[in-house]
């Protein structure tokens, strides 16, 4: 993020200036650890290593669909060695579907991380420090490994998000009809997008841990009751359903501010339930 400094008028014994505008770009951080050979790797950077893994550990596909319905020339029957209108065979089609499904998952987690990061920056500012406490030795091991930088503030995480979003777009473009025919290259892309998925999940979790004060490696974090029977039906119940904890966390913050948290039940189903319990031990987990 660029910053600007405007000087209307400045006078000293040896210098006079006026109407000066100075623009600052990114400041290269000092970090004692040496930079690895492939910071922010592209699809091709780790391909050689992917091939070694894939040749040693053969991928297994289940279930298998023997049709391709991805373009207007289809649908194409790929059984018994047949090929589609674009020339794709069953091996490459199965690998392509895995890439597509993996990219969908990464995009879902990435959208969540992007929203959470922007929400926390809006609340706390880009310069808000990332503090993971005394019980965590490395605050962002995946981010450090892939991006090659140590994130110090919430704003620093934006670089990782921008990189991840670019890679999701590149991977998704490869599954379009006629773009790729090698099953091994598709499988390499699946490994790549899986790495990106782990990155955006870490970014999202760091943002919500820092922003909402979740436990940071605390071995004595409070246990939370689970199941519909834990809810006091005599109290007003606010049930949060879904993946994103932001709305539920704000409900808890609001209730705490007005000292009403003991008078209501805040509960959750799915991922948000577990994260609500990280926000407050008084939240209830209805179910997974």
C-alpha positions in Angstrom: 0.0 0.0 0.0 1.5 3.3 -1.1 1.5 6.3 1.3 1.8 10.0 0.3 3.4 12.9 2.2 2.6 16.5 1.2 4.8 19.4 2.3 3.1 22.8 1.7 6.1 24.9 2.8 9.4 24.0 4.4 12.3 26.4 5.2 15.6 25.8 6.9 19.0 27.7 6.8 20.1 25.5 3.8 16.8 24.5 2.2 13.6 26.0 1.0 10.8 24.1 -0.6 7.0 24.2 -1.2 4.2 22.2 -2.6 6.2 19.0 -2.5 4.6 15.5 -2.6 6.5 12.4 -1.6 5.1 9.0 -2.3 6.3 5.9 -0.4 6.0 2.4 -1.9 6.5 -0.8 0.0 9.3 -1.0 2.5 11.4 -4.2 2.3 11.3 -5.8 5.7 14.4 -7.0 7.4 14.2 -10.7 8.3 17.0 -12.8 9.6 15.9 -16.0 7.8 17.2 -16.4 4.3 14.6 -16.3 1.5 13.9 -19.6 -0.2 14.3 -20.4 -3.9 10.6 -20.0 -4.8 8.7 -17.3 -3.0 5.1 -17.0 -4.2 5.5 -20.0 -6.6 3.6 -20.1 -9.9 2.1 -23.2 -11.5 5.4 -24.1 -13.1 7.8 -23.5 -10.2 7.1 -26.6 -8.2 6.0 -28.8 -11.2 9.2 -30.8 -11.2 8.7 -31.7 -7.6 5.1 -32.5 -8.2 6.0 -35.0 -10.9 8.4 -36.8 -8.6 5.6 -37.2 -6.0 3.0 -38.2 -8.6 5.2 -40.8 -10.2 6.0 -42.3 -6.8 2.5 -42.1 -5.3 -0.1 -42.9 -8.0 -3.3 -40.9 -7.5 -6.5 -42.8 -6.9 -9.8 -41.6 -8.2 -13.2 -42.5 -6.7 -15.9 -42.3 -7.7 -15.3 -42.1 -11.5 -17.7 -40.5 -14.0 -17.0 -41.7 -17.6 -18.7 -38.8 -19.3 -17.6 -35.2 -20.0 -20.3 -32.5 -20.2 -18.1 -29.4 -20.0 -18.7 -27.8 -23.4 -21.3 -27.4 -26.1 -19.8 -30.2 -28.2 -20.7 -32.7 -25.5 -21.7 -34.7 -23.7 -18.9 -37.0 -24.6 -18.6 -40.7 -23.8 -15.0 -41.5 -22.6 -15.4 -45.2 -22.0 -13.4 -48.0 -23.6 -10.6 -45.7 -24.7 -12.8 -43.1 -26.4 -11.9 -39.5 -26.6 -14.0 -36.3 -26.3 -14.6 -33.8 -29.1 -11.5 -31.8 -27.8 -9.3 -34.9 -27.7 -9.5 -35.4 -23.9 -9.4 -39.0 -22.5 -10.8 -40.5 -19.3 -7.5 -40.0 -17.3 -7.2 -36.4 -18.1 -11.0 -35.8 -17.6 -10.8 -37.3 -14.1 -7.7 -35.2 -13.3 -9.4 -32.1 -14.6 -12.5 -32.7 -12.4 -10.2 -33.0 -9.3 -8.5 -29.7 -10.2 -12.0 -28.1 -10.6 -13.2 -29.4 -7.3 -10.0 -28.4 -5.5 -10.2 -24.9 -7.0 -13.8 -24.6 -5.8 -12.8 -25.4 -2.3 -9.8 -23.0 -2.4 -12.1 -20.3 -3.8 -14.6 -20.8 -1.0 -11.9 -20.6 1.7 -10.3 -17.7 -0.1 -13.5 -15.7 -0.2 -14.0 -16.3 3.5 -10.4 -15.3 4.2 -10.8 -12.2 2.1 -14.0 -11.1 3.8 -12.6 -11.8 7.3 -9.3 -9.9 6.5 -11.1 -6.9 5.1 -13.6 -6.9 8.0 -10.8 -6.9 10.6 -8.9 -4.2 8.7 -12.0 -2.1 8.7 -12.4 -2.6 12.4 -8.8 -2.3 13.5 -6.7 -0.9 10.7 -4.0 -2.2 8.4 -1.3 -1.4 11.0 -2.9 -3.6 13.7 -0.1 -5.9 15.0 -0.3 -9.7 14.6 0.3 -11.1 18.1 -0.1 -14.8 18.5 0.9 -14.9 22.1 3.7 -16.7 23.9 2.6 -20.3 23.2 3.0 -20.1 19.4 6.6 -20.2 18.2 5.8 -19.3 14.5 2.8 -17.1 13.9 2.3 -18.0 10.2 4.3 -21.0 9.1 2.4 -21.6 5.9 2.5 -17.9 4.9 6.2 -17.6 5.7 7.0 -20.7 3.6 4.9 -19.8 0.6 5.1 -16.0 0.5 8.6 -15.7 1.9 7.8 -12.9 4.4 6.9 -12.6 8.0 3.6 -10.9 8.4 3.7 -8.3 11.1 0.3 -6.6 10.7 -3.1 -7.4 9.3 -2.2 -5.3 6.2 0.8 -7.5 5.5 -1.6 -10.4 4.9 -3.1 -8.7 1.9 -0.1 -9.6 -0.2 -0.8 -13.3 0.5 -4.4 -12.9 -0.4 -3.6 -11.2 -3.7 -1.1 -13.9 -4.6 -3.7 -16.7 -3.8 -6.5 -15.0 -5.8 -4.2 -14.8 -8.8 -3.3 -18.5 -8.5 -6.9 -19.6 -8.2 -7.7 -17.7 -11.4 -4.8 -19.3 -13.2 -5.7 -22.8 -12.1 -9.4 -22.3 -13.0 -8.5 -21.2 -16.5 -6.7 -24.5 -17.1 -9.9 -26.5 -16.8 -11.6 -24.7 -19.6 -12.3 -27.0 -22.7 -9.2 -27.5 -24.8 -6.7 -25.8 -22.4 -4.9 -28.9 -21.1 -4.6 -32.6 -22.0 -2.1 -34.1 -19.7 -3.5 -35.8 -16.6 -0.2 -35.4 -14.8 -0.2 -31.6 -15.4 -3.8 -31.5 -14.1 -2.7 -33.4 -11.0 0.2 -31.0 -10.5 -2.2 -28.2 -10.6 -4.4 -30.0 -8.0 -1.4 -30.1 -5.7 -0.7 -26.4 -6.3 -4.2 -25.3 -5.6 -4.2 -27.5 -2.4 -1.2 -25.5 -1.3 -3.1 -22.2 -2.0 -6.1 -23.6 0.0 -3.9 -24.1 3.0 -2.5 -20.6 2.7 -5.9 -18.8 2.5 -7.2 -20.9 5.5 -4.2 -19.7 7.5 -4.7 -16.1 6.5 -8.4 -16.2 7.5 -7.7 -17.9 10.8 -5.0 -15.4 11.7 -7.3 -12.5 10.9 -10.0 -13.8 13.2 -7.7 -14.9 16.0 -6.1 -11.5 16.1 -9.3 -9.6 15.5 -11.6 -11.4 17.9 -9.1 -12.5 20.6 -9.4 -16.2 20.0 -7.3 -18.5 22.2 -3.7 -18.6 21.0 -2.2 -22.0 21.6 -3.7 -22.1 25.1 -3.5 -25.7 26.5 -6.1 -24.7 29.1 -8.7 -23.1 26.8 -12.2 -23.7 28.2 -14.3 -26.6 27.0 -17.7 -25.8 25.5 -20.8 -27.9 25.8 -22.2 -29.4 22.6 -25.6 -30.6 21.5 -29.1 -29.0 21.3 -29.8 -30.1 24.9 -27.2 -27.6 26.2 -29.4 -24.6 25.1 -31.7 -23.0 27.7 -35.0 -22.8 25.7 -36.4 -20.3 28.2 -33.9 -17.7 26.9 -34.0 -16.0 23.6 -31.9 -18.0 21.2 -29.8 -16.6 18.4 -28.7 -19.5 16.1 -25.8 -18.9 13.6 -25.5 -21.3 10.7 -22.7 -21.3 8.2 -19.0 -20.9 7.8 -18.2 -17.3 8.7 -18.0 -16.3 12.3 -18.0 -12.5 11.8 -21.8 -12.0 12.3 -21.9 -14.2 15.4 -18.8 -12.7 16.9 -20.4 -9.2 16.6 -23.6 -10.5 18.3 -21.5 -11.6 21.2 -19.5 -8.4 21.3 -22.8 -6.4 21.3 -24.3 -8.6 24.0 -21.2 -8.2 26.2 -21.2 -4.4 25.8 -24.8 -4.2 27.1 -24.2 -7.0 29.7 -26.9 -9.2 28.1 -24.8 -12.3 27.2 -26.1 -14.2 30.2 -29.7 -13.4 29.3 -29.6 -15.0 25.8 -28.2 -18.1 24.1 -25.8 -17.7 21.2 -25.4 -21.0 19.4 -24.1 -22.2 16.1 -24.2 -25.0 13.6 -21.3 -25.9 11.2 -18.0 -24.1 11.2 -19.2 -20.9 12.8 -20.3 -22.9 15.9 -16.7 -23.9 16.6 -15.4 -20.4 16.0 -18.1 -18.9 18.2 -16.9 -21.1 21.0 -13.4 -19.7 20.5 -14.9 -16.2 20.8 -16.7 -16.9 24.0 -17.0 -20.0 26.3 -20.7 -19.1 26.7 -21.5 -19.9 23.1 -23.1 -23.3 22.4 -22.3 -25.8 19.7 -25.6 -27.3 18.4 -23.9 -29.6 16.0 -21.2 -30.0 13.3 
